């Protein structure tokens, strides 16, 4: 029968999330190669990936992809019946308002 592990013993298992975040999503690139192909490397980054820039194989900087903010999908006709556009909306503007737009 297996003995229960005490809380003071460290776990020997590998934390998969920690492994994936720190090992699988990093690309190491030397500085000279990054100067030549930076736009290609940045375009290839997925959200959460890190591009590590190295100088003489020593990491010196990280470039991270920024995820786009999620915007709600607008539903066509969501305000139907809430307001009415009258025919006066399409009439030409008065001359004093047109002059204000033109800086006169």
N, C-alpha and C positions, 0 to 999 in steps of 0.2 A: 504494500500500500504506500502511495506517495505521501511524503510528509508535507504539511502546509508550509509555504514559504513565508518567512517573517517579513515585515514591512521594511526592515532595515537593509535587506538584501536587494541589490540593484537587479533590475530585470535584464536578462541577456537577449531578449528579443529585439528585433529591429523595428523601429517605428516607421511604417511604410510611408506615411504622409511626410515625415521629416526627410526620409530618403529621397522621395520624389521631388520635393521642393528644393532640396539643396544639391542634388546630384543630377537629376534627369533634365531639369529645365535651364541649365546654365550652358552657355556656349563660350568657350575661351578663344580669344582672338588676339594675336599680337598687334601692337600699335601700328606698325607699318602696313599691315594688311587692313586694319580698320580704317586708316586714313584713305586708302585706295578704294575700299568697297563699303564704306559706312552706310550709305543709303540702301544698299542691297541687304546688309545685315539687319538694319532697323526695319525694313519692309518685311523681312522674314520672321520677326519676333511675334509670337502669339501672346495674348494676355497672360501674365504670370511668368513668362520667360525672362531670363536675365542674360545679357551679353556682358561678359567680363573682359575688360581690356587689360592686356598684359604688356609690361615693358620688360624685355629680356626674360620672359616666362614667369614674371612675378606679377600677380594681380594688383592693379593700381586703381581701377575704376569699374563701376557697373552702370550699364544702361538698361533700363526697364521699360517694358511696353506699358502704356497707360490705356486702361480699358475705357471704352466710350460710355458716357452716361446713358442709362436706359431712359428713353422717353416713352410716355404712354402713347399708344396708337390712337390717333384721332378718328372718331367715327363720323363719316359723312352724314350730314343732316341731323347732327346732335341737337342743334338749336332750332329745329324746324318749329314754326309757330310761336316762337318766343318774341320775335320782333318782325317788323315789316319794313321793307325798303320801298319808299314812295317814289313816284316819278320825278319829284323835285331833286332827288339825289343826282340825276343825270343832267340837270340843267347846268349851263355854264356858270362859273363862279363870278361874283361881282368884281368890278374893276379894282376896287380898293384892296381886296384880298389877293388878287393876282399881282398887284403892285408890291404887296408885302412879301410874297413868295420870291419876287424878282429883286428884292432889296431896294425898292424905291421909296 
